[in-house]
Amino acid sequence: MATYTASAFTAAAAATACGARLSFVPPSTRIQFLHQSPKSYQRFPRTTLCKSPISDIVSTAAEDGNFDAPFDFDKPREECGVVGIYGDPEASRLCYLALHALQHRGQEGAGIVAVNEGVLQSVTGVGLVSEVFQQSKLDKLPGDRAIGHVRYSTAGASMLKNVQPFVAGYRFGSVGVAHNGNLVNYQILREELEDSGSIFNTTSDTEVVLHLIAISKARPFFMRIVEACNKLQGAYSMVFLTEDKLVAVRDPYGFRPLVMGRRSNGAVVFASETCALDLIEATYEKEVPPGEVMIVDKEGVSSVCLMPHPQPKSCIFEHIYFSMPNSIVFGRSVYESRRAFGEILATESPVDCDVVIAVPDSGVVAALGYASKAGVVFQQGLIRSHYVGRTFIEPSQKIRDFGVKLKLSPVRAVLEGKRVVVVDDSIVRGTTSSKIVRLLKEAGAKEVHMRIASPPIIGSCYYGVDTPSPEELISNRMSVEEIRVYIQSDSLAFLSFDSLQKYLGEDSSSFCYACYSGKYPVEPMGKVKRIGDFVDDGLSGSMESIGGGWLHGANEKEMVKQDNN
């Protein structure tokens, strides 16, 4: 594999808005190109970088006591999953299967773009992968190159126009893109582009990337991507598709995962997790290095250094909650990490008990580790229903804890008269935890001891994860004992932050702990989300219509200065 640095090429200065125009193409539209152009884990050098905590974010939370949310509402959510395939005659079908494997990363929209005979063809839709794609849809996506995307939207509707991959035409051709992450300088970039005449068709930060590519004068095409990414701040793992190339890029901090694999026929595959590679029988080769652009074409695979690599800050929550247990993420087994977290909990926070259970599904592996270390039997005390959607009809006579009861059913034979340890991956608002404790006690549990396989969450995430504002996070407002009283458990313990870092060993400094420490590697600028990824939530209208609060400090002073001028 050839490797180059950006300095090896001459990148022209960015064009003004009148120099190039982006033609944003609606989903399910064909585009004719305007021209034809010619298992080991890898570590990288690292240096430390950290900024000050974020504060003073406006809250929009509903009162806990008046809102009986569905079970999954009180969990952080991964925003997206991406996949890219080059060199397989069944690229779109393999992409479809890989998206199935990544369905846990987004359930509200899915899309695939394939290229065949110089034409980018797109199918996108709202819903699960199996709901969006049928045989007839996949038949419309021939070719040996494809990219795919699953998304989760937060506030607002899951509008089709925001479902990726996006496809856009510019004066030298067309390009498709699928993005996992969140750009913290999105608003500033968008306003600059709009002031220069750019017109936006969605509320997604991904569209900013397409506009930056369109106005770039750099050559060849992938240097347009390099030039665009040099203006981005925040988290991005992206795959791009043109008529002859598949390009994968990851931000310099490596916030979100992106891996590369290869099928037996030589086809190259990029995906958010290795579980997607496993399903389509691709062999894991490496992580896409943070801060690099990888280009796949008929000449093979090459890479370009996007910019000097700072200390990586990979999202630790991938190992705690988001990723599938059978995935290798950031060079580590997710299963082994979660089991170790449970074992550490049993060592640090033991309690006399008769049975260990888990909050399914994300708490299961940690519970197995806890039970093994404690020498107590693990049993299935809560059964999760996987057939409940996001909407349901509640009877007119209100049922207490209705949302949780739809998803979780207690097993009385396991619980009755027992001292129960229940292991979960995290506590966010605390609303679901209190309902689970009540559910277990109503099923006959003598004692309920809650054990959380992660440290207390005290900060919002701005790098592509849906988390509430700090004011809504129960660990940011209460002590552990106060939370225990609130959820009415007999005891409560979290995995300690020090133990988490100790387990990670020499890799500890390479992870982002912003949600636990409030220290952000890259600070958001200007208007930021209050709940979820506001720039990709399907809202329409002006920026002022999108929920958010101004960050106080240097950025705000600069804005005031500009207003006075």
C-alpha positions as CSV (number, residue, x, y, z in Angstrom):
1,M,0.0,0.0,0.0
2,A,1.5,3.3,-1.0
3,T,1.5,6.2,1.5
4,Y,1.8,9.9,0.7
5,T,1.7,13.1,2.7
6,A,-0.4,16.1,1.8
7,S,2.7,18.1,1.2
8,A,3.5,15.8,-1.7
9,F,0.8,17.4,-3.7
10,T,0.1,21.1,-4.6
11,A,-3.3,22.0,-3.2
12,A,-4.7,25.2,-4.7
13,A,-6.3,27.8,-2.6
14,A,-10.0,27.5,-1.9
15,A,-12.3,29.0,-4.5
16,T,-14.8,31.7,-3.8
17,A,-18.5,30.7,-3.8
18,C,-18.9,32.0,-7.4
19,G,-16.1,29.7,-8.5
20,A,-18.1,26.5,-7.9
21,R,-21.7,25.5,-7.2
22,L,-23.0,22.4,-5.5
23,S,-26.0,20.7,-7.0
24,F,-27.6,18.7,-4.2
25,V,-29.4,15.7,-5.6
26,P,-32.6,14.3,-3.9
27,P,-32.6,10.6,-2.8
28,S,-33.3,7.9,-5.4
29,T,-32.1,10.0,-8.2
30,R,-29.6,8.9,-10.9
31,I,-26.7,11.1,-11.8
32,Q,-24.7,10.9,-15.0
33,F,-21.1,11.9,-14.5
34,L,-20.0,14.9,-16.4
35,H,-16.5,13.5,-17.1
36,Q,-14.5,10.3,-16.9
37,S,-11.2,10.4,-15.0
38,P,-8.4,8.3,-15.5
39,K,-6.0,-9.5,11.6
40,S,-3.4,-7.3,13.2
41,Y,-4.0,-4.2,15.3
42,Q,-2.0,-1.0,14.5
43,R,-0.8,1.6,16.9
44,F,0.3,5.2,16.0
45,P,2.5,7.9,17.6
46,R,0.6,10.0,20.0
47,T,0.8,13.3,21.9
48,T,-1.5,14.8,24.5
49,L,-4.0,17.5,23.8
50,C,-7.0,18.6,26.1
51,K,-9.1,21.7,26.4
52,S,-11.3,23.2,29.1
53,P,-14.7,21.9,30.2
54,I,-17.9,23.0,28.5
55,S,-20.4,24.8,30.7
56,D,-23.6,26.8,30.6
57,I,-25.6,24.9,28.1
58,V,-29.3,25.7,28.1
59,S,-31.6,22.8,29.1
60,T,-34.8,21.5,27.5
61,A,-35.5,18.5,29.7
62,A,-39.1,17.5,30.5
63,E,-39.7,16.8,34.2
64,D,-38.9,13.2,35.0
65,G,-42.0,12.7,37.0
66,N,-44.3,13.6,34.2
67,F,-42.7,11.7,31.3
68,D,-42.9,8.0,31.0
69,A,-40.4,7.5,28.2
70,P,-39.7,4.2,26.4
71,F,-36.9,2.1,27.8
72,D,-34.3,3.2,25.4
73,F,-34.9,6.9,25.9
74,D,-32.6,7.0,28.9
75,K,-29.6,5.7,27.0
76,P,-27.0,7.5,25.0
77,R,-27.4,6.7,21.3
78,E,-24.8,6.3,18.6
79,E,-25.7,8.5,15.7
80,C,-24.7,6.5,12.6
81,G,-23.0,3.6,11.0
82,V,-21.2,3.6,7.7
83,V,-19.9,1.0,5.2
84,G,-18.0,1.2,1.9
85,I,-17.2,-1.6,-0.6
86,Y,-14.9,-1.5,-3.7
87,G,-14.3,-4.3,-6.2
88,D,-17.2,-6.8,-5.6
89,P,-19.8,-7.5,-8.3
90,E,-22.5,-7.7,-5.5
91,A,-21.3,-4.6,-3.7
92,S,-24.8,-3.2,-3.0
93,R,-26.1,-6.5,-1.5
94,L,-23.0,-6.9,0.6
95,C,-23.5,-3.3,1.7
96,Y,-27.1,-4.2,2.6
97,L,-25.9,-7.1,4.8
98,A,-23.2,-5.0,6.4
99,L,-25.8,-2.3,7.3
100,H,-27.9,-5.1,9.0
101,A,-24.8,-5.8,11.2
102,L,-24.6,-2.1,12.0
103,Q,-28.3,-1.6,12.7
104,H,-27.7,-1.0,16.4
105,R,-25.9,2.2,15.4
106,G,-29.1,3.7,13.9
107,Q,-32.6,2.6,13.4
108,E,-34.5,5.5,11.8
109,G,-33.1,5.6,8.3
110,A,-30.9,3.8,5.9
111,G,-29.5,4.2,2.4
112,I,-27.1,2.8,-0.2
113,V,-25.4,4.5,-3.2
114,A,-23.8,2.4,-5.9
115,V,-21.9,3.3,-9.0
116,N,-22.4,1.5,-12.3
117,E,-21.1,2.6,-15.7
118,G,-20.3,6.1,-14.5
119,V,-23.7,6.6,-12.9
120,L,-24.3,7.1,-9.1
121,Q,-27.6,5.4,-8.1
122,S,-29.2,6.0,-4.7
123,V,-31.9,4.3,-2.6
124,T,-32.7,5.8,0.8
125,G,-35.6,5.5,3.1
126,V,-36.9,6.0,6.6
127,G,-37.0,2.9,8.8
128,L,-34.9,-0.2,9.5
129,V,-32.6,-1.7,6.8
130,S,-35.1,-4.5,6.2
131,E,-37.9,-2.0,5.7
132,V,-36.1,0.2,3.3
133,F,-34.5,-2.4,1.1
134,Q,-36.3,-5.3,-0.8
135,Q,-35.0,-7.3,-3.7
136,S,-36.5,-4.9,-6.2
137,K,-34.6,-1.9,-4.6
138,L,-31.3,-3.8,-4.6
139,D,-31.8,-4.7,-8.3
140,K,-31.6,-0.9,-9.0
141,L,-28.1,-0.8,-7.5
142,P,-25.8,-2.7,-9.8
143,G,-22.0,-2.2,-9.8
144,D,-18.9,-3.3,-7.9
145,R,-18.7,-0.2,-5.7
146,A,-21.1,1.0,-3.0
147,I,-21.4,3.0,0.2
148,G,-24.1,2.7,2.9
149,H,-25.4,4.4,6.0
150,V,-27.7,3.9,8.9
151,R,-28.8,6.8,11.0
152,Y,-30.5,7.8,14.2
153,S,-32.2,11.1,14.4
154,T,-32.8,12.9,17.7
155,A,-35.3,15.8,18.1
156,G,-37.7,16.3,15.3
157,A,-38.8,13.9,12.5
158,S,-36.7,11.4,10.6
159,M,-37.1,13.2,7.3
160,L,-36.1,11.5,4.1
161,K,-34.0,14.5,2.9
162,N,-31.7,13.9,5.9
163,V,-31.2,10.2,5.3
164,Q,-27.7,9.4,4.0
165,P,-25.7,8.7,1.9
166,F,-26.0,12.1,0.3
167,V,-25.2,12.4,-3.4
168,A,-24.3,15.8,-5.0
169,G,-23.1,17.0,-8.3
170,Y,-20.5,19.7,-8.9
171,R,-18.8,21.0,-12.0
172,F,-16.3,18.2,-12.3
173,G,-18.6,15.3,-11.5
174,S,-20.6,13.8,-8.6
175,V,-19.9,12.4,-5.3
176,G,-21.7,10.4,-2.6
177,V,-20.8,10.6,1.1
178,A,-21.8,8.8,4.3
179,H,-20.8,10.3,7.6
180,N,-20.6,9.2,11.3
181,G,-19.8,11.9,13.8
182,N,-20.6,15.5,14.5
183,L,-18.8,18.7,13.4
184,V,-18.5,21.1,16.3
185,N,-17.8,24.1,14.0
186,Y,-20.8,23.3,11.7
187,Q,-22.6,26.5,12.2
188,I,-19.6,28.7,11.6
189,L,-18.8,26.9,8.4
190,R,-22.4,26.9,7.2
191,E,-22.8,30.7,7.8
192,E,-19.6,31.4,5.9
193,L,-20.7,29.3,3.0
194,E,-24.2,30.9,3.0
195,D,-22.7,34.3,3.1
196,S,-20.8,33.3,-0.1
197,G,-23.9,32.2,-1.8
198,S,-24.1,28.5,-1.0
199,I,-27.6,27.1,-0.7
200,F,-28.3,24.2,1.7
201,N,-31.0,21.6,1.3
202,T,-30.8,19.8,4.6
203,T,-30.0,20.5,8.3
204,S,-27.1,17.9,8.3
205,D,-23.6,18.9,9.0
206,T,-22.5,16.4,6.3
207,E,-23.8,18.8,3.6
208,V,-21.1,21.3,4.7
209,V,-18.5,18.8,3.6
210,L,-20.0,18.5,0.2
211,H,-20.0,22.3,-0.2
212,L,-16.4,22.6,0.9
213,I,-15.4,19.9,-1.7
214,A,-17.4,21.7,-4.4
215,I,-15.6,25.1,-3.9
216,S,-12.1,23.6,-3.6
217,K,-9.7,24.0,-6.6
218,A,-7.3,21.3,-5.3
219,R,-6.3,18.4,-7.6
220,P,-6.7,15.5,-7.8
221,F,-10.2,14.8,-6.3
222,F,-9.1,13.3,-3.0
223,M,-7.0,16.5,-2.3
224,R,-10.4,18.3,-2.4
225,I,-11.4,16.0,0.5
226,V,-8.1,16.7,2.3
227,E,-8.6,20.5,1.9
228,A,-12.2,20.3,3.1
229,C,-11.3,18.2,6.1
230,N,-8.6,20.6,7.1
231,K,-11.5,23.1,7.8
232,L,-13.5,20.7,9.9
233,Q,-13.4,20.4,13.7
234,G,-15.0,17.6,15.6
235,A,-15.7,13.9,14.9
236,Y,-16.0,12.4,11.4
237,S,-15.5,8.9,10.0
238,M,-16.7,9.2,6.4
239,V,-16.7,7.2,3.2
240,F,-16.9,8.9,-0.2
241,L,-17.8,7.4,-3.6
242,T,-17.1,8.7,-7.1
243,E,-17.3,6.9,-10.4
244,D,-13.8,5.4,-10.0
245,K,-12.8,5.7,-6.4
246,L,-13.8,4.8,-2.8
247,V,-12.4,7.1,-0.2
248,A,-12.4,6.7,3.6
249,V,-11.4,9.4,6.0
250,R,-11.2,9.7,9.8
251,D,-10.7,12.8,11.9
252,P,-7.3,13.4,13.5
253,Y,-8.5,12.5,16.9
254,G,-10.1,9.2,15.8
255,F,-13.3,9.9,17.9
256,R,-15.5,7.5,15.9
257,P,-14.4,4.0,14.7
258,L,-13.7,3.0,11.1
259,V,-12.0,-0.2,10.1
260,M,-10.7,-1.7,6.9
261,G,-11.1,-5.3,5.7
262,R,-10.7,-7.4,2.6
263,R,-12.8,-10.2,1.1
264,S,-11.3,-13.3,-0.4
265,N,-11.8,-12.0,-4.0
266,G,-9.8,-8.9,-3.1
267,A,-12.7,-6.5,-2.5
268,V,-11.9,-3.8,0.0
269,V,-14.4,-3.0,2.7
270,F,-14.6,-0.1,5.2
271,A,-17.1,-0.2,8.1
272,S,-17.8,1.3,11.5
273,E,-17.3,-2.0,13.2
274,T,-15.7,-5.4,12.6
275,C,-19.0,-7.2,13.1
276,A,-20.0,-5.9,9.7
277,L,-16.9,-7.4,8.2
278,D,-17.6,-10.7,9.8
279,L,-21.1,-11.0,8.3
280,I,-19.9,-10.5,4.8
281,E,-16.8,-12.7,5.3
282,A,-14.3,-9.9,5.0
283,T,-11.0,-10.3,7.0
284,Y,-10.1,-7.4,9.3
285,E,-6.9,-5.7,8.3
286,K,-6.6,-2.5,10.3
287,E,-8.2,0.6,11.6
288,V,-8.3,3.6,9.3
289,P,-5.6,5.7,11.0
290,P,-6.8,8.9,12.6
291,G,-6.1,11.9,10.4
292,E,-5.7,9.9,7.2
293,V,-7.4,9.6,3.9
294,M,-7.4,6.2,2.3
295,I,-8.1,5.9,-1.4
296,V,-9.2,2.7,-3.2
297,D,-9.2,2.6,-7.0
298,K,-8.1,0.3,-9.8
299,E,-4.4,0.9,-8.8
300,G,-5.0,-0.5,-5.3
301,V,-5.1,1.2,-1.9
302,S,-3.1,4.3,-1.0
303,S,-3.2,6.8,1.9
304,V,-2.7,10.5,2.4
305,C,-1.8,12.2,5.7
306,L,-4.7,14.6,6.4
307,M,-2.8,16.6,9.0
308,P,-0.3,16.1,11.8
309,H,-1.7,13.5,14.2
310,P,-2.5,14.8,17.7
311,Q,-3.0,12.4,20.6
312,P,-5.9,10.2,19.6
313,K,-9.1,10.5,21.6
314,S,-11.2,7.5,20.7
315,C,-14.7,7.4,22.3
316,I,-14.6,5.1,25.3
317,F,-18.4,4.7,25.2
318,E,-17.9,2.4,22.1
319,H,-16.5,-0.2,24.5
320,I,-19.1,0.5,27.3
321,Y,-22.3,0.6,25.3
322,F,-22.4,1.4,21.5
323,S,-20.5,-1.3,19.8
324,M,-21.5,-5.0,19.4
325,P,-19.7,-7.3,21.9
326,N,-18.3,-9.3,19.0
327,S,-16.5,-6.3,17.4
328,I,-12.9,-5.2,17.7
329,V,-13.0,-1.5,18.2
330,F,-9.9,0.7,18.5
331,G,-7.8,-2.5,18.5
332,R,-9.6,-4.0,21.5
333,S,-12.2,-6.7,21.9
334,V,-15.4,-5.1,23.1
335,Y,-16.5,-8.3,24.8
336,E,-13.3,-8.5,26.8
337,S,-13.5,-4.9,27.9
338,R,-17.1,-5.3,29.2
339,R,-16.4,-8.5,31.0
340,A,-13.4,-6.9,32.6
341,F,-15.5,-3.9,33.7
342,G,-17.9,-6.3,35.5
343,E,-15.0,-8.1,37.2
344,I,-13.6,-4.8,38.4
345,L,-17.0,-3.8,39.8
346,A,-17.2,-7.1,41.7
347,T,-13.8,-6.5,43.2
348,E,-14.3,-2.9,44.1
349,S,-18.0,-3.0,45.1
350,P,-18.9,-6.4,46.5
351,V,-22.2,-7.1,48.2
352,D,-23.8,-10.2,49.6
353,C,-26.3,-11.5,47.0
354,D,-28.0,-14.6,45.7
355,V,-28.1,-13.9,42.0
356,V,-26.6,-11.6,39.4
357,I,-28.8,-10.4,36.5
358,A,-28.3,-7.9,33.7
359,V,-30.3,-5.1,32.1
360,P,-30.4,-6.6,28.6
361,D,-28.8,-6.4,26.2
362,S,-25.9,-4.0,26.9
363,G,-25.4,-5.1,30.5
364,V,-25.1,-8.8,29.9
365,V,-21.4,-9.2,29.3
366,A,-20.5,-7.0,32.3
367,A,-22.9,-9.0,34.4
368,L,-21.2,-12.2,33.4
369,G,-17.9,-10.8,34.5
370,Y,-19.4,-9.6,37.8
371,A,-21.0,-13.0,38.5
372,S,-17.8,-14.9,37.7
373,K,-15.6,-12.8,39.9
374,A,-18.1,-12.8,42.7
375,G,-18.7,-16.5,42.5
376,V,-22.4,-16.0,42.3
377,V,-24.7,-17.6,39.7
378,F,-25.7,-15.4,36.7
379,Q,-29.4,-15.8,35.6
380,Q,-31.7,-14.1,33.2
381,G,-33.9,-12.1,35.6
382,L,-35.1,-9.7,33.0
383,I,-36.3,-10.7,29.5
384,R,-36.2,-8.0,26.8
385,S,-38.8,-7.9,24.0
386,H,-37.2,-7.1,20.7
387,Y,-40.5,-6.6,18.9
388,V,-41.5,-3.2,20.4
389,G,-41.2,-0.2,18.1
390,R,-40.8,3.4,19.0
391,T,-44.6,4.1,19.0
392,F,-47.3,2.2,20.7
393,I,-50.9,2.6,21.9
394,E,-51.3,2.9,25.6
395,P,-54.7,2.0,27.2
396,S,-56.8,4.9,28.5
397,Q,-56.2,3.8,32.1
398,K,-52.5,4.7,32.6
399,I,-50.1,1.9,33.3
400,R,-47.2,2.8,35.6
401,D,-43.8,2.5,34.0
402,F,-45.5,1.5,30.8
403,G,-42.5,2.2,28.5
404,V,-40.1,0.0,30.6
405,K,-42.7,-2.8,31.0
406,L,-43.1,-3.0,27.2
407,K,-39.4,-3.7,26.8
408,L,-38.5,-5.6,30.0
409,S,-40.3,-8.5,31.7
410,P,-39.1,-9.7,35.1
411,V,-38.7,-13.4,35.8
412,R,-40.4,-14.0,39.2
413,A,-38.8,-17.5,39.6
414,V,-35.4,-15.9,39.5
415,L,-36.1,-12.9,41.6
416,E,-38.6,-13.8,44.3
417,G,-37.1,-13.7,47.8
418,K,-33.6,-13.1,46.4
419,R,-30.9,-10.5,47.1
420,V,-30.3,-9.4,43.5
421,V,-27.4,-7.6,41.9
422,V,-28.5,-6.0,38.6
423,V,-25.7,-4.8,36.3
424,D,-26.3,-2.0,33.7
425,D,-23.9,-0.2,31.4
426,S,-24.8,3.4,32.5
427,I,-27.2,5.7,34.2
428,V,-28.1,8.8,32.2
429,R,-31.2,10.6,33.6
430,G,-32.0,8.0,36.2
431,T,-35.6,7.6,35.1
432,T,-35.2,4.1,33.6
433,S,-33.1,2.8,36.5
434,S,-35.7,3.8,39.1
435,K,-38.4,2.0,37.1
436,I,-36.2,-1.1,36.8
437,V,-35.6,-1.2,40.5
438,R,-39.3,-0.9,41.2
439,L,-40.1,-3.6,38.6
440,L,-37.7,-6.0,40.3
441,K,-39.1,-5.4,43.8
442,E,-42.6,-5.8,42.5
443,A,-41.6,-9.2,41.2
444,G,-40.5,-10.2,44.7
445,A,-36.8,-9.3,44.9
446,K,-35.8,-9.0,48.6
447,E,-33.0,-6.6,47.8
448,V,-31.9,-4.8,44.7
449,H,-28.2,-3.7,44.3
450,M,-27.5,-1.7,41.2
451,R,-24.0,-1.9,39.7
452,I,-23.0,0.3,36.8
453,A,-20.2,-0.8,34.5
454,S,-19.0,2.8,33.7
455,P,-18.2,5.9,35.7
456,P,-20.9,8.5,36.3
457,I,-21.8,10.6,33.2
458,I,-21.5,14.3,34.0
459,G,-21.0,15.9,30.5
460,S,-22.7,16.0,27.1
461,C,-21.1,14.5,24.1
462,Y,-20.5,16.8,21.0
463,Y,-18.8,14.2,18.8
464,G,-21.7,12.2,17.3
465,V,-23.4,10.7,20.3
466,D,-26.9,11.6,21.5
467,T,-26.7,12.6,25.1
468,P,-28.8,15.1,27.2
469,S,-27.6,18.4,28.3
470,P,-25.5,18.5,31.6
471,E,-28.5,19.7,33.6
472,E,-30.4,16.5,32.7
473,L,-27.6,14.2,33.6
474,I,-28.4,12.8,37.1
475,S,-24.7,12.3,38.0
476,N,-24.0,15.9,37.3
477,R,-26.7,16.9,39.8
478,M,-26.5,14.3,42.5
479,S,-24.0,12.3,44.5
480,V,-24.0,8.5,44.3
481,E,-25.9,8.2,47.5
482,E,-28.5,10.8,46.3
483,I,-28.9,8.8,43.1
484,R,-29.3,5.6,45.1
485,V,-32.1,7.2,47.1
486,Y,-33.7,8.5,43.9
487,I,-33.8,5.1,42.2
488,Q,-34.7,3.4,45.5
489,S,-32.0,0.7,45.2
490,D,-30.5,-1.0,48.3
491,S,-27.0,0.0,47.1
492,L,-25.5,1.6,44.1
493,A,-21.9,1.6,42.8
494,F,-20.2,2.8,39.6
495,L,-17.1,1.6,37.9
496,S,-14.5,4.1,39.1
497,F,-12.8,6.4,36.6
498,D,-9.4,5.5,37.9
499,S,-10.0,1.8,37.5
500,L,-11.3,2.3,34.0
501,Q,-8.1,4.2,33.0
502,K,-5.9,1.6,34.8
503,Y,-7.6,-1.2,32.8
504,L,-6.8,0.6,29.6
505,G,-3.1,0.8,30.6
506,E,-0.8,2.5,28.2
507,D,-3.7,3.2,25.8
508,S,-5.5,5.2,28.5
509,S,-4.5,8.6,27.2
510,S,-5.8,7.7,23.8
511,F,-9.4,7.7,24.7
512,C,-11.9,10.5,25.1
513,Y,-13.6,10.7,28.6
514,A,-15.4,14.0,28.1
515,C,-18.7,12.5,29.3
516,Y,-17.0,11.5,32.5
517,S,-14.6,14.4,33.1
518,G,-16.1,17.4,31.3
519,K,-12.8,17.9,29.6
520,Y,-13.2,18.2,25.8
521,P,-10.4,17.6,23.3
522,V,-12.2,19.9,20.8
523,E,-14.5,22.6,22.1
524,P,-17.8,23.3,20.2
525,M,-18.1,26.8,18.9
526,G,-21.1,29.0,18.7
527,K,-24.5,27.4,18.9
528,V,-24.5,23.8,20.0
529,K,-27.1,21.1,20.5
530,R,-29.1,20.7,23.7
531,I,-30.3,17.1,23.0
532,G,-28.7,15.0,20.4
533,D,-27.2,15.9,17.1
534,F,-29.2,19.0,16.3
535,V,-27.7,19.5,12.8
536,D,-28.9,16.1,11.7
537,D,-32.3,15.8,13.3
538,G,-34.6,16.4,10.4
539,L,-35.6,20.0,11.4
540,S,-36.1,22.6,8.8
541,G,-36.1,26.4,8.9
542,S,-33.5,28.9,10.2
543,M,-30.7,28.0,12.6
544,E,-32.6,29.9,15.3
545,S,-35.3,27.3,15.1
546,I,-32.9,24.5,16.1
547,G,-32.6,24.0,19.8
548,G,-29.2,25.1,21.3
549,G,-27.5,27.5,23.5
550,W,-24.5,29.8,23.1
551,L,-21.3,28.8,24.6
552,H,-20.0,31.5,26.9
553,G,-16.4,32.7,26.8
554,A,-14.1,33.8,24.0
555,N,-16.4,32.8,21.2
556,E,-19.3,34.8,22.6
557,K,-17.2,37.9,23.2
558,E,-16.1,37.7,19.5
559,M,-19.7,37.5,18.4
560,V,-20.6,40.5,20.6
561,K,-17.7,42.5,19.1
562,Q,-18.9,41.6,15.6
563,D,-22.5,42.7,16.4
564,N,-21.2,46.1,17.7
565,N,-19.4,46.7,14.5
